[in-house]
């Protein structure tokens, strides 16, 4: 028979591997429970917030053609002229002060634009801002004569930056109005932007459906130099979008942003 001490050693040697295995598994389970759960990778299809508000509609501004020439938000420019012989049928004279006396076609605007410009002028006056109309509607024939005059007196380069070829002028739509003030001697000059009147228009024109049609820094898009005096009626939804997103009508016609619903 084996001595008792030797028997104890043999038993310890026999069961030691079993106890070591049990201790290893227990430690492993503890580490697993203490480890943080892995964070799943971001999905490649996760949608990002849109820059376009949820209440924006899907309508885009139309370029001028035979079908769209009479629309209030029509985009007229050097590449998209009005149809030959186009003349609006609802021209009226708004009740606002002009810089000239007497009857003339440049007093006229289309009915909706005329009603809204009256509201705009009234709101400006309530804020202590006095505006004056300079030039509204121009027929094809008037624009032809004006463009030729500008070419003769100021050169073709100047005329191309500040004046439109006949058929491509917004004034022929009856939706555009040049405005000025006494602070710039009733002239159409870039300095109008720095006047109280010019700054008021930037802040409020869109509330009445108007935009500053040829804004600063967008000459390459509109094709014309900055004209802080040139108001264009497009309706309140389109004017709100243009103001909110700092867009030209060309950018909106190209689908840069939907027209915001009222």
Buried (B, 14 or more C-beta within 10 A) or exposed (E): EEEEEEEEEEEEEEEEEEEEEEEEEEEEEEEEEEEEEEEEEEEEEEEEEEEEEEEBEEBBBBBBEEEBBBBBBBBBBEEBBBEEEBEBEEBBBBEBEBBEEEEBBBBBBBBBBBBBBBEBBEBBEEEEBBBBBBBBBBBBEBBBEBBEEBBEEEEEEEBBBBBBEBBBBBBBBBBBBBBBBEBBEBEBBBEBBEBBBBBBBEEBBBBBBBBBBBBEEBBEBBBBEBBBBBBBBBBBBBBBBBBEBEBBBBBBBBEBBBBBEE
